[in-house]
Amino acid sequence: MRNRTLPVVETPGRDGLAGRLFDLIQAPLRWQLLAAGLDLGLFDRLDPPATAADLAGSLGLDATRLGRVLDALAAMSLLDKTRGRYGLTAEAAPLLRADGTRSMRDLLLTLPRLRHGDVAGLLKDPGPAPAPDMAAPAFWDGSANSLRAFHRAMGAETARHLLSLLPEWPAARRLLDLGAGSEVLACRLADRHPQLDITVFDLPPMADRIRARLNGRPVTVIAGDMNETDFGTGYDMIWTAMTLYYARDLAGVLARIRGALAPGGVFVTLHEALTGERTAPETHVTGRLVPALRGQDRSFDDGTIAAAMTEAGFTRIDSRLVETAFGPFRMDCGRG
């Protein structure tokens, strides 16, 4: 922690490119520290706070080396250190503990496998794209757990907030979460807005896992493929986020969505929107680079979805840029 009793002198170029390049040297180490903490279960062993020696004894590790790692995690503001004892910070505890209210553990353990890779090696020989065993329950369990963690930590509250800003929200009575990914948004809406009749739609393996975690909430679950299965009709609001990549005919799927709206209803979509000849925003360009190098470049260009909405028959489309904890996105709202 910086000594706040001393005056601070700012030097020229502190925030320039040279500084950012130098910081990239440390970026992989920060990830390795977090990954080590997750792999070792450190974050679930710090309530009450513990010394390095306490933890080393239970984990079979060297106390001195473990102390160095714990100090580094404290330097990253993930841990507090007081009189030699380490505990999670108040901000980190709900995100890093396995039982945290907003636990990101499953997301942090899963997403790097998709996003990290040997860029130089993939340039030379990408080889065949990894083919997940989609018949295996473990694949769907992992996907559901990762998406649940994302929604629990950030995604669901972002969606709820954006929906609440729309003029249709106060009078809305029927809502469809298309390609839900998890039950988190539906459960939060059901708990906080009991007047809503909520339906979630997802592929059958995901729909089964969503249905199993509703805990008696009156939420309708439809299992199917958005390209083929009937969504139902009469929805005041239809929400979809980071789902439309899987539409084989984007305008055709959007036309079916438009047909599922009640008169006066609104369709809301949240997706990335690449600009600058697909060089921005950096969050999405670099974050999705490894899948793209493996032939799985699904990111939308800015305006692609809005153009397809016009083709699908929406007569009024309102768009805005949304800054989220997980990057900048474009929200397109279709009416008419």
BADORO-313472 format. One line per 3 residues: number of its first residue (from 0); their letters; for each residue z, y, x of N, C-alpha, C. Coordinates in steps of 0.1 Angstrom, whole numbers, always signed. Layout:
<pts>
NUM = A = Z Y X Z Y X Z Y X | ...
</pts>
This chain:
<pts>
0 = MRN = +0 -12 +8 +0 +0 +0 +0 +12 +9 | -8 +22 +5 -9 +35 +13 +5 +42 +13 | +8 +47 +25 +20 +55 +26 +18 +69 +19
3 = RTL = +25 +71 +8 +23 +83 +0 +30 +95 +5 | +39 +93 +15 +47 +104 +21 +39 +112 +31 | +27 +107 +35 +19 +113 +46 +8 +120 +39
6 = PVV = +3 +132 +45 -9 +138 +40 -21 +130 +42 | -31 +131 +34 -43 +123 +35 -55 +131 +39 | -62 +127 +49 -74 +134 +53 -86 +126 +50
9 = ETP = -95 +132 +42 -107 +125 +38 -118 +128 +48 | -125 +117 +53 -135 +119 +63 -149 +119 +57 | -159 +125 +63 -173 +126 +58 -178 +112 +57
12 = GRD = -186 +110 +46 -193 +97 +45 -185 +86 +40 | -173 +88 +36 -164 +78 +32 -169 +69 +20 | -177 +75 +11 -183 +68 +0 -197 +66 +1
15 = GLA = -203 +67 +13 -217 +65 +16 -221 +51 +17 | -234 +49 +20 -239 +35 +21 -233 +28 +32 | -231 +34 +44 -225 +27 +55 -211 +21 +51
18 = GRL = -203 +28 +44 -191 +23 +39 -192 +11 +29 | -202 +12 +21 -204 +2 +11 -209 -11 +18 | -218 -9 +28 -223 -21 +35 -211 -28 +43
21 = FDL = -203 -19 +49 -191 -25 +56 -182 -32 +46 | -180 -27 +34 -172 -34 +24 -177 -47 +20 | -190 -49 +20 -196 -62 +17 -192 -73 +26
24 = IQA = -188 -70 +38 -183 -80 +47 -170 -87 +42 | -162 -79 +35 -150 -84 +29 -151 -90 +16 | -162 -87 +9 -163 -92 -5 -162 -107 -6
27 = PLR = -169 -115 +2 -167 -129 +1 -153 -134 +3 | -146 -127 +12 -132 -131 +15 -123 -128 +3 | -126 -118 -4 -118 -115 -16 -120 -126 -27
30 = WQL = -132 -131 -28 -135 -142 -37 -128 -154 -32 | -129 -157 -19 -123 -170 -14 -107 -169 -17 | -101 -158 -15 -87 -157 -18 -84 -160 -32
33 = LAA = -91 -154 -41 -89 -157 -56 -92 -171 -59 | -103 -177 -54 -106 -191 -56 -95 -200 -51 | -90 -197 -39 -79 -205 -33 -67 -205 -42
36 = GLD = -63 -193 -47 -52 -192 -56 -54 -200 -69 | -66 -200 -74 -68 -208 -86 -68 -223 -83 | -75 -227 -72 -75 -241 -68 -62 -247 -66
39 = LGL = -53 -239 -59 -40 -244 -56 -30 -243 -67 | -34 -236 -78 -24 -234 -89 -14 -224 -85 | -16 -215 -76 -6 -205 -71 -1 -196 -83
42 = FDR = -11 -192 -91 -8 -182 -101 +1 -187 -112 | +2 -201 -113 +11 -207 -123 +25 -211 -117 | +27 -207 -105 +39 -210 -98 +48 -198 -94
45 = LDP = +45 -187 -100 +51 -174 -96 +60 -168 -106 | +64 -176 -116 +74 -171 -126 +85 -181 -127 | +97 -178 -121 +100 -166 -115 +94 -164 -101
48 = PAT = +94 -152 -96 +88 -149 -82 +94 -159 -72 | +85 -162 -62 +89 -172 -52 +85 -167 -38 | +92 -173 -28 +89 -170 -14 +77 -179 -10
51 = AAD = +71 -175 +2 +61 -183 +7 +66 -197 +11 | +79 -197 +16 +85 -210 +20 +87 -219 +8 | +91 -213 -4 +93 -221 -16 +80 -227 -20
54 = LAG = +69 -219 -20 +56 -224 -25 +50 -234 -15 | +52 -231 -2 +46 -240 +8 +53 -254 +7 | +66 -255 +4 +73 -267 +3 +67 -276 -8
57 = SLG = +65 -269 -20 +60 -276 -31 +45 -280 -30 | +38 -273 -22 +23 -275 -21 +20 -283 -8 | +29 -285 +1 +27 -292 +13 +18 -284 +23
60 = LDA = +21 -271 +23 +13 -262 +32 +22 -255 +42 | +15 -250 +52 +23 -242 +62 +27 -229 +56 | +40 -226 +57 +46 -214 +51 +40 -201 +57
63 = TRL = +38 -201 +70 +33 -188 +77 +19 -185 +72 | +10 -195 +72 -3 -193 +68 -4 -190 +53 | +4 -196 +45 +4 -193 +31 +9 -179 +29
66 = GRV = +19 -175 +36 +23 -161 +35 +12 -151 +38 | +4 -154 +47 -7 -145 +50 -17 -144 +38 | -19 -155 +32 -28 -155 +20 -21 -148 +8
69 = LDA = -8 -150 +6 -1 -143 -4 -1 -128 -2 | +1 -124 +11 +0 -109 +14 -13 -103 +11 | -24 -111 +14 -37 -106 +11 -40 -105 -4
72 = LAA = -34 -114 -12 -35 -113 -27 -27 -101 -32 | -16 -98 -25 -9 -86 -29 -17 -74 -26 | -24 -74 -14 -32 -63 -10 -43 -60 -20
75 = MSL = -47 -71 -27 -58 -70 -37 -52 -66 -51 | -39 -63 -51 -32 -59 -64 -31 -70 -74 | -32 -82 -70 -30 -93 -79 -16 -98 -79
78 = LDK = -9 -96 -68 +5 -100 -67 +14 -88 -63 | +26 -88 -67 +37 -79 -62 +45 -87 -52 | +49 -80 -41 +59 -86 -31 +71 -77 -30
81 = TRG = +82 -83 -33 +95 -76 -33 +105 -84 -26 | +111 -79 -15 +121 -86 -7 +116 -101 -4 | +103 -102 -1 +98 -115 +4 +94 -124 -7
84 = RYG = +96 -120 -20 +92 -129 -31 +80 -123 -38 | +71 -133 -42 +58 -129 -47 +58 -132 -62 | +52 -123 -70 +50 -126 -84 +37 -119 -89
87 = LTA = +32 -124 -99 +19 -118 -105 +22 -104 -110 | +13 -95 -108 +14 -81 -113 +13 -82 -129 | +18 -72 -135 +18 -72 -150 +4 -73 -155
90 = EAA = -6 -67 -148 -20 -67 -153 -26 -80 -150 | -22 -87 -139 -29 -100 -135 -24 -112 -143 | -11 -111 -147 -5 -123 -152 -12 -129 -165
93 = PLL = -16 -120 -175 -22 -126 -186 -37 -131 -183 | -42 -127 -172 -56 -130 -169 -57 -142 -160 | -47 -145 -151 -48 -155 -141 -39 -167 -144
96 = RAD = -29 -166 -152 -21 -178 -155 -29 -187 -165 | -28 -200 -163 -36 -209 -172 -32 -207 -187 | -19 -203 -189 -15 -201 -203 -14 -186 -207
99 = GTR = -21 -178 -199 -21 -163 -202 -28 -160 -215 | -24 -150 -221 -30 -146 -234 -45 -142 -233 | -49 -138 -221 -63 -134 -219 -68 -142 -207
102 = SMR = -64 -154 -205 -66 -162 -193 -81 -163 -190 | -85 -159 -178 -99 -160 -173 -101 -172 -164 | -91 -181 -163 -91 -192 -154 -104 -200 -155
105 = DLL = -107 -205 -167 -119 -214 -168 -132 -206 -165 | -133 -194 -168 -145 -186 -165 -146 -184 -150 | -135 -181 -143 -135 -179 -129 -138 -191 -121
108 = LTL = -134 -203 -127 -137 -215 -120 -151 -220 -122 | -158 -216 -133 -171 -221 -137 -182 -212 -134 | -181 -199 -137 -193 -190 -135 -198 -189 -121
111 = PRL = -189 -189 -111 -194 -189 -97 -204 -200 -94 | -202 -212 -100 -211 -223 -97 -225 -220 -101 | -227 -211 -111 -240 -207 -116 -245 -195 -108
114 = RHG = -236 -186 -104 -241 -174 -99 -241 -173 -83 | -233 -182 -77 -233 -182 -62 -243 -192 -57 | -249 -189 -46 -258 -199 -40 -263 -194 -26
117 = DVA = -271 -202 -20 -276 -199 -7 -290 -192 -9 | -290 -178 -9 -302 -171 -12 -313 -174 -2 | -310 -174 +11 -320 -177 +21 -326 -191 +19
120 = GLL = -317 -200 +16 -322 -214 +14 -331 -215 +1 | -327 -208 -9 -335 -208 -22 -348 -201 -20 | -349 -191 -11 -362 -185 -8 -371 -194 -1
123 = KDP = -366 -202 +8 -374 -212 +15 -378 -224 +7 | -369 -229 -1 -372 -241 -9 -362 -241 -21 | -366 -236 -32 -357 -236 -43 -354 -250 -49
126 = GPA = -363 -259 -46 -361 -273 -51 -360 -273 -66 | -358 -285 -72 -357 -285 -87 -345 -278 -92 | -346 -272 -103 -334 -265 -110 -324 -276 -114
129 = PAP = -311 -273 -112 -301 -283 -116 -303 -286 -131 | -303 -299 -134 -304 -303 -148 -291 -308 -153 | -284 -300 -161 -271 -305 -166 -273 -317 -176
132 = DMA = -263 -325 -176 -264 -337 -186 -259 -332 -199 | -268 -328 -208 -264 -322 -220 -260 -332 -231 | -261 -345 -227 -255 -355 -236 -241 -358 -232
135 = APA = -236 -352 -222 -222 -355 -217 -212 -346 -224 | -202 -351 -230 -192 -342 -236 -186 -332 -226 | -185 -337 -213 -179 -328 -203 -187 -315 -201
138 = FWD = -200 -316 -202 -208 -304 -201 -205 -294 -212 | -203 -299 -224 -200 -290 -235 -186 -285 -235 | -177 -293 -230 -163 -289 -229 -162 -278 -219
141 = GSA = -169 -279 -207 -169 -269 -197 -175 -256 -202 | -186 -257 -209 -193 -245 -214 -184 -238 -224 | -178 -246 -233 -169 -240 -243 -157 -233 -237
144 = NSL = -151 -240 -227 -139 -234 -221 -142 -221 -214 | -154 -221 -207 -158 -209 -199 -160 -197 -209 | -168 -200 -220 -171 -189 -229 -158 -185 -237
147 = RAF = -150 -194 -240 -137 -190 -246 -129 -181 -237 | -129 -184 -224 -121 -175 -215 -128 -161 -214 | -141 -161 -214 -148 -148 -214 -145 -140 -226
150 = HRA = -146 -146 -238 -143 -139 -250 -129 -135 -251 | -120 -144 -247 -105 -141 -248 -102 -129 -239 | -108 -128 -227 -104 -117 -218 -111 -104 -221
153 = MGA = -124 -105 -225 -132 -92 -227 -141 -92 -238 | -149 -103 -240 -160 -102 -249 -157 -100 -264 | -146 -107 -269 -144 -106 -284 -139 -92 -287
156 = ETA = -130 -86 -279 -125 -72 -283 -136 -62 -281 | -146 -64 -272 -157 -55 -271 -166 -56 -283 | -168 -68 -288 -176 -70 -300 -169 -64 -312
159 = RHL = -156 -67 -314 -149 -61 -325 -149 -46 -325 | -148 -40 -314 -148 -25 -313 -162 -20 -316 | -172 -26 -311 -186 -21 -314 -189 -22 -329
162 = LSL = -185 -33 -335 -188 -35 -349 -180 -24 -357 | -168 -21 -353 -160 -12 -361 -165 +2 -360 | -174 +5 -351 -180 +19 -350 -191 +21 -359
165 = LPE = -197 +10 -365 -209 +12 -374 -205 +16 -388 | -214 +24 -394 -210 +29 -407 -209 +18 -418 | -215 +7 -415 -214 -4 -425 -201 -11 -424
168 = WPA = -193 -9 -414 -181 -17 -412 -171 -16 -423 | -167 -4 -428 -157 -4 -438 -160 -12 -450 | -172 -12 -454 -176 -19 -467 -181 -34 -465
171 = ARR = -182 -38 -452 -187 -51 -449 -178 -62 -455 | -184 -72 -461 -176 -83 -467 -181 -97 -461 | -193 -98 -456 -198 -110 -451 -204 -108 -437
174 = LLD = -200 -116 -427 -204 -114 -413 -208 -127 -407 | -219 -127 -400 -224 -139 -393 -223 -136 -378 | -217 -145 -370 -217 -144 -356 -227 -155 -351
177 = LGA = -238 -151 -347 -249 -160 -344 -249 -163 -329 | -248 -176 -326 -247 -181 -312 -233 -177 -307 | -223 -180 -315 -209 -175 -312 -204 -179 -298
180 = GSE = -206 -191 -294 -201 -196 -281 -187 -200 -281 | -178 -194 -290 -164 -198 -291 -159 -193 -305 | -147 -197 -308 -141 -193 -320 -133 -180 -319
183 = VLA = -132 -174 -307 -123 -163 -305 -126 -151 -313 | -138 -146 -314 -142 -134 -322 -139 -137 -337 | -143 -149 -342 -141 -152 -356 -126 -152 -359
186 = CRL = -118 -158 -350 -104 -159 -353 -97 -145 -353 | -101 -136 -344 -96 -123 -343 -100 -115 -356 | -112 -116 -360 -116 -109 -372 -109 -115 -384
189 = ADR = -108 -128 -385 -101 -134 -396 -86 -129 -397 | -80 -128 -386 -66 -124 -385 -64 -109 -389 | -73 -101 -384 -71 -87 -385 -78 -81 -397
192 = HPQ = -88 -88 -402 -96 -82 -413 -98 -94 -424 | -88 -97 -431 -89 -109 -440 -99 -107 -451 | -103 -95 -453 -113 -92 -464 -127 -98 -460
195 = LDI = -129 -101 -447 -142 -105 -443 -144 -120 -445 | -156 -124 -450 -160 -137 -452 -169 -140 -439 | -163 -148 -430 -169 -150 -416 -176 -163 -415
198 = TVF = -188 -163 -409 -196 -175 -406 -200 -175 -391 | -198 -186 -385 -203 -187 -371 -214 -197 -370 | -224 -195 -362 -235 -204 -360 -237 -207 -346
201 = DLP = -238 -220 -343 -240 -224 -329 -246 -239 -328 | -250 -243 -317 -256 -256 -315 -245 -266 -319 | -249 -278 -324 -239 -288 -329 -227 -291 -320
204 = PMA = -229 -293 -307 -218 -296 -298 -208 -285 -298 | -213 -272 -297 -204 -261 -297 -198 -258 -310 | -206 -260 -321 -200 -258 -334 -188 -268 -337
207 = DRI = -190 -280 -332 -179 -290 -333 -166 -285 -326 | -168 -279 -315 -156 -274 -307 -150 -262 -313 | -159 -253 -319 -154 -241 -326 -146 -245 -338
210 = RAR = -151 -255 -346 -145 -259 -358 -131 -265 -355 | -130 -272 -344 -117 -279 -341 -106 -269 -337 | -110 -256 -334 -99 -247 -330 -97 -235 -339
213 = LNG = -101 -236 -351 -99 -226 -361 -85 -225 -367 | -78 -237 -366 -64 -237 -370 -63 -233 -385 | -72 -238 -393 -70 -235 -408 -76 -222 -412
216 = RPV = -81 -214 -404 -86 -201 -408 -99 -203 -417 | -101 -195 -427 -112 -197 -436 -125 -192 -430 | -130 -199 -420 -143 -195 -413 -153 -206 -415
219 = TVI = -165 -203 -420 -175 -212 -422 -183 -215 -408 | -185 -227 -405 -193 -231 -393 -206 -237 -396 | -217 -232 -391 -230 -238 -393 -235 -243 -380
222 = AGD = -238 -256 -379 -243 -262 -367 -258 -263 -368 | -265 -259 -357 -280 -259 -357 -286 -252 -346 | -299 -251 -346 -307 -244 -336 -313 -232 -343
225 = MNE = -311 -220 -336 -315 -207 -342 -330 -207 -344 | -337 -215 -337 -352 -215 -339 -356 -223 -352 | -347 -231 -358 -351 -239 -369 -342 -239 -381
228 = TDF = -329 -238 -378 -319 -240 -389 -317 -228 -397 | -315 -230 -410 -313 -219 -419 -299 -212 -416 | -299 -199 -415 -287 -192 -412 -278 -189 -425
231 = GTG = -284 -191 -437 -278 -186 -449 -283 -172 -452 | -278 -166 -462 -283 -152 -466 -271 -144 -471 | -275 -131 -473 -265 -122 -479 -254 -117 -470
234 = YDM = -257 -116 -457 -248 -111 -447 -248 -96 -447 | -237 -89 -447 -237 -74 -445 -238 -71 -430 | -234 -80 -421 -235 -77 -407 -238 -91 -400
237 = IWT = -248 -90 -391 -251 -102 -382 -249 -97 -368 | -241 -104 -360 -238 -100 -346 -244 -111 -337 | -250 -108 -326 -254 -117 -316 -253 -110 -303
240 = AMT = -248 -117 -293 -246 -111 -279 -250 -122 -269 | -260 -118 -260 -264 -127 -249 -268 -141 -254 | -275 -141 -265 -279 -153 -271 -294 -155 -273
243 = LYY = -301 -143 -274 -315 -144 -278 -325 -149 -267 | -320 -152 -255 -328 -158 -245 -334 -171 -250 | -327 -178 -259 -330 -191 -263 -340 -191 -275
246 = ARD = -344 -179 -279 -354 -178 -290 -368 -182 -285 | -374 -192 -290 -388 -196 -285 -398 -185 -289 | -396 -180 -301 -405 -169 -307 -395 -158 -311
249 = LAG = -393 -148 -302 -383 -138 -304 -385 -131 -317 | -397 -126 -320 -400 -118 -332 -398 -127 -344 | -402 -140 -343 -400 -149 -354 -385 -151 -358
252 = VLA = -377 -153 -347 -363 -155 -350 -357 -142 -356 | -361 -131 -351 -356 -118 -356 -360 -116 -371 | -372 -121 -374 -376 -120 -388 -367 -128 -397
255 = RIR = -364 -140 -392 -355 -148 -400 -341 -142 -401 | -336 -136 -391 -323 -128 -391 -324 -117 -401 | -335 -110 -401 -337 -99 -411 -336 -104 -425
258 = GAL = -342 -116 -427 -342 -122 -440 -329 -127 -445 | -319 -128 -435 -306 -133 -439 -296 -122 -442 | -301 -109 -440 -292 -98 -443 -292 -95 -458
261 = APG = -281 -90 -463 -280 -85 -476 -287 -71 -477 | -291 -66 -488 -296 -52 -489 -286 -42 -483 | -291 -34 -474 -282 -24 -468 -274 -30 -456
264 = GVF = -277 -43 -452 -271 -49 -441 -276 -45 -428 | -269 -48 -417 -273 -44 -403 -272 -56 -394 | -282 -57 -385 -282 -67 -374 -279 -60 -361
267 = VTL = -269 -65 -354 -264 -59 -341 -266 -69 -330 | -273 -64 -320 -275 -73 -308 -271 -66 -295 | -264 -73 -287 -260 -68 -274 -265 -76 -263
270 = HEA = -274 -71 -255 -280 -78 -243 -282 -68 -232 | -284 -74 -220 -288 -66 -208 -301 -60 -211 | -305 -49 -204 -318 -42 -205 -322 -37 -191
273 = LTG = -330 -45 -184 -334 -42 -171 -344 -30 -170 | -341 -21 -161 -350 -9 -159 -354 -9 -144 | -362 +2 -141 -366 +4 -127 -374 -7 -122
276 = ERT = -383 -12 -130 -392 -24 -126 -383 -36 -123 | -372 -38 -131 -363 -49 -130 -354 -48 -117 | -351 -36 -113 -342 -34 -102 -328 -29 -106
279 = APE = -326 -27 -118 -313 -21 -123 -311 -26 -137 | -298 -27 -142 -286 -24 -134 -282 -35 -124 | -276 -30 -113 -273 -40 -102 -265 -51 -107
282 = THV = -255 -49 -116 -246 -60 -121 -255 -72 -126 | -265 -69 -133 -273 -80 -139 -283 -85 -129 | -289 -76 -121 -300 -81 -112 -294 -90 -102
285 = TGR = -283 -86 -95 -277 -95 -85 -269 -106 -91 | -262 -104 -103 -254 -114 -109 -263 -126 -114 | -275 -124 -117 -284 -134 -122 -295 -138 -112
288 = LVP = -293 -134 -100 -303 -137 -90 -305 -152 -87 | -294 -159 -85 -295 -173 -81 -302 -181 -92 | -298 -180 -105 -306 -187 -115 -320 -183 -115
291 = ALR = -323 -170 -113 -337 -165 -113 -345 -172 -102 | -339 -173 -90 -346 -180 -79 -348 -194 -81 | -340 -200 -91 -342 -214 -94 -352 -215 -106
294 = GQD = -358 -204 -110 -368 -205 -121 -362 -202 -135 | -350 -197 -135 -344 -195 -148 -341 -180 -150 | -351 -172 -150 -350 -157 -151 -352 -154 -166
297 = RSF = -341 -152 -173 -342 -149 -188 -339 -135 -192 | -335 -127 -182 -331 -113 -186 -342 -105 -193 | -337 -97 -202 -347 -89 -210 -349 -75 -203
300 = DDG = -362 -71 -204 -365 -57 -200 -360 -48 -210 | -357 -35 -206 -352 -25 -216 -363 -23 -227 | -359 -24 -239 -368 -22 -250 -375 -34 -256
303 = TIA = -373 -45 -249 -380 -58 -253 -375 -62 -267 | -362 -62 -269 -357 -67 -282 -360 -57 -293 | -359 -44 -290 -362 -34 -300 -376 -35 -305
306 = AAM = -385 -37 -295 -399 -39 -299 -401 -51 -308 | -395 -62 -304 -396 -74 -312 -390 -72 -326 | -379 -64 -327 -373 -61 -340 -383 -53 -349
309 = TEA = -390 -44 -343 -401 -37 -351 -411 -47 -356 | -415 -56 -347 -425 -66 -351 -420 -75 -362 | -407 -77 -362 -401 -86 -372 -399 -79 -385
312 = GFT = -401 -66 -386 -401 -59 -399 -389 -49 -401 | -380 -48 -391 -370 -38 -392 -376 -24 -392 | -372 -16 -402 -378 -3 -403 -370 +8 -396
315 = RID = -358 +6 -393 -349 +16 -386 -342 +8 -375 | -343 +13 -363 -336 +7 -351 -329 +18 -343 | -316 +17 -342 -308 +26 -335 -303 +19 -322
318 = SRL = -305 +25 -311 -301 +19 -298 -291 +28 -290 | -283 +22 -283 -274 +30 -274 -270 +21 -262 | -266 +28 -251 -261 +21 -239 -246 +19 -241
321 = VET = -241 +7 -238 -227 +4 -239 -222 +0 -225 | -212 +7 -220 -205 +4 -208 -194 -5 -211 | -194 -17 -205 -184 -27 -208 -177 -31 -195
324 = AFG = -166 -39 -196 -159 -44 -184 -168 -54 -177 | -178 -59 -183 -187 -69 -177 -201 -64 -175 | -202 -51 -174 -215 -45 -171 -221 -36 -182
327 = PFR = -231 -29 -179 -238 -21 -189 -248 -29 -197 | -248 -27 -210 -256 -34 -219 -263 -24 -229 | -273 -29 -235 -280 -21 -246 -276 -28 -259
330 = MDC = -272 -19 -269 -269 -24 -282 -280 -19 -291 | -287 -28 -298 -298 -24 -308 -293 -28 -322 | -294 -19 -331 -290 -21 -345 -302 -20 -354
333 = GRG = -305 -30 -361 -317 -31 -370 -313 -30 -384 | -320 -22 -392 -318 -20 -406 -331 -20 -413 | -331 -23 -426 -343 -21 -434 -352 -33 -433
</pts>
